Amino acid sequence: MEPVLNRGHILFTDNYYTSPLLTRYLLAHNTSICSTVKVLRKEMPVFGIGISMGEYQLRKCDNMLSVRWEDRHEVNMLTTIHTSAMLNNGKVHIYMRNPMYKPNCVIDYNVNMRLVDKCDMMLGGVECVHRSVKWTKKFFFHLKDVAVLNCFNMYLVKSGRKPSA
């Protein structure tokens, strides 16, 4: 990250990488973040007892907004670029027939992480890594798999057709 710090970029990360400590560091270096986060990370704010579907709770500290939102399961977000606004997600409740809302940070996160998740999904079925392999070999084979996927995507773009089976 060193070359892109202090340039005003926005970083979207998965919960594996995110913590309030990292968020403060990035804020100090003029880099914003929007991410899912694990509840048990150090310095995470404590939320109240359970919430029902569609409800959310907020905690704000030092330009960081921590959001806990209940959908089908609990979603925890840590963001430095969003407000507490709830936006209509275009869906209607199946029984009540009223519009459903999501926090704007969840909508923005889903839009920006969609391609990363799609890449992971496409690699998931064809990865050539085994559990017993050392991490260096895993990393090499993962890079190889990503390169092959990129070649396939370029073929689709250039030819405009899918290969026959």
Number of C-alpha atoms within 10 A of each C-alpha: 7 6 6 11 15 14 11 13 13 14 14 18 17 14 16 10 11 20 20 19 13 12 21 17 12 21 19 12 15 14 21 24 21 25 27 24 24 18 18 10 13 10 10 16 16 10 14 8 5 10 15 12 12 13 14 20 14 15 15 15 10 8 13 21 19 25 25 22 22 18 14 9 9 14 16 20 23 28 25 23 14 18 15 16 10 15 15 13 13 9 11 13 10 9 6 7 9 10 13 15 18 19 22 17 25 22 15 14 18 14 10 14 14 11 11 9 12 11 13 13 11 13 16 11 8 10 15 12 16 10 7 7 10 10 11 9 12 17 13 11 16 16 12 14 19 16 12 13 16 13 12 14 12 12 14 13 11 9 9 9 9 11 9 4 3
